[in-house]
Amino acid sequence: MDYRLFHAINSFAGQIDGIDDTFEVLAAYVPFALIGVAIGLSRPVLGLHWPSDVVAGWAVALSVAGLVVTALARRPATAPASGD
């Protein structure tokens, strides 16, 4: 993948990190999930992958997302920086 894509993803993730409202976080991530679903559905239609390949890819993606969410939920809260 191109480094510019990773830069864009990191920039987006940095902006999302400061949002506390669950609805706003979902509103930020749902479009990306829909794009992933649309791309996955297009692969077998275009004859580029078997449907089992797409389902396996989605399973891996959901597993990784679950691990990330679990890790982020378990991280300790950080104390606010003091002005000293």
C-alpha positions as CSV (number, residue, x, y, z in Angstrom):
1,M,0.0,0.0,0.0
2,D,1.0,3.5,-0.5
3,Y,2.4,5.5,2.4
4,R,-0.1,8.3,1.7
5,L,-2.9,6.0,2.6
6,F,-1.4,5.1,5.9
7,H,-0.8,8.8,6.6
8,A,-4.5,9.6,5.9
9,I,-5.6,6.7,8.1
10,N,-3.4,7.9,11.0
11,S,-4.6,11.5,10.6
12,F,-8.2,10.3,10.8
13,A,-7.5,8.1,13.8
14,G,-5.9,11.0,15.6
15,Q,-9.0,13.1,15.1
16,I,-11.4,10.3,16.2
17,D,-9.3,9.7,19.4
18,G,-10.6,12.9,21.0
19,I,-14.3,12.2,20.4
20,D,-16.1,11.0,23.5
21,D,-19.7,10.8,22.1
22,T,-20.5,7.2,20.9
23,F,-22.8,8.5,18.1
24,E,-20.1,10.7,16.7
25,V,-17.6,7.8,16.7
26,L,-20.1,5.5,14.9
27,A,-20.9,8.2,12.4
28,A,-17.2,8.5,11.6
29,Y,-16.6,4.7,11.2
30,V,-19.8,3.5,9.6
31,P,-19.0,5.0,6.1
32,F,-15.7,3.1,6.1
33,A,-17.4,-0.1,7.1
34,L,-19.9,0.4,4.3
35,I,-17.1,0.9,1.8
36,G,-15.4,-2.3,3.0
37,V,-18.7,-4.2,2.6
38,A,-19.3,-2.8,-0.9
39,I,-15.8,-3.7,-2.0
40,G,-16.1,-7.2,-0.6
41,L,-19.4,-7.7,-2.4
42,S,-17.9,-6.5,-5.7
43,R,-15.0,-9.0,-5.7
44,P,-17.0,-12.1,-6.5
45,V,-19.3,-10.2,-8.9
46,L,-16.2,-9.1,-10.9
47,G,-14.8,-12.6,-10.8
48,L,-11.7,-11.5,-8.9
49,H,-12.2,-13.7,-5.7
50,W,-14.2,-16.6,-4.5
51,P,-17.0,-15.7,-2.1
52,S,-15.2,-17.8,0.6
53,D,-12.2,-15.5,0.2
54,V,-14.3,-12.5,0.9
55,V,-16.0,-14.1,3.9
56,A,-12.5,-15.1,5.3
57,G,-11.3,-11.6,4.8
58,W,-14.2,-10.1,6.7
59,A,-13.7,-12.6,9.5
60,V,-10.1,-11.6,9.9
61,A,-11.0,-7.9,9.8
62,L,-13.7,-8.4,12.5
63,S,-11.2,-10.4,14.6
64,V,-8.6,-7.7,14.4
65,A,-11.1,-5.0,15.1
66,G,-12.3,-6.9,18.1
67,L,-8.8,-7.2,19.5
68,V,-8.1,-3.5,19.0
69,V,-11.4,-2.5,20.7
70,T,-10.6,-4.8,23.6
71,A,-7.1,-3.5,23.9
72,L,-8.2,0.1,23.8
73,A,-11.0,-0.6,26.4
74,R,-8.4,-2.1,28.8
75,R,-5.8,0.6,28.6
76,P,-5.4,2.6,31.7
77,A,-6.7,6.1,31.9
78,T,-4.0,8.7,31.6
79,A,-3.8,11.6,34.1
80,P,-4.1,15.1,32.6
81,A,-0.8,16.8,32.1
82,S,0.1,19.3,34.8
83,G,1.1,22.8,33.9
84,D,4.3,22.7,36.0
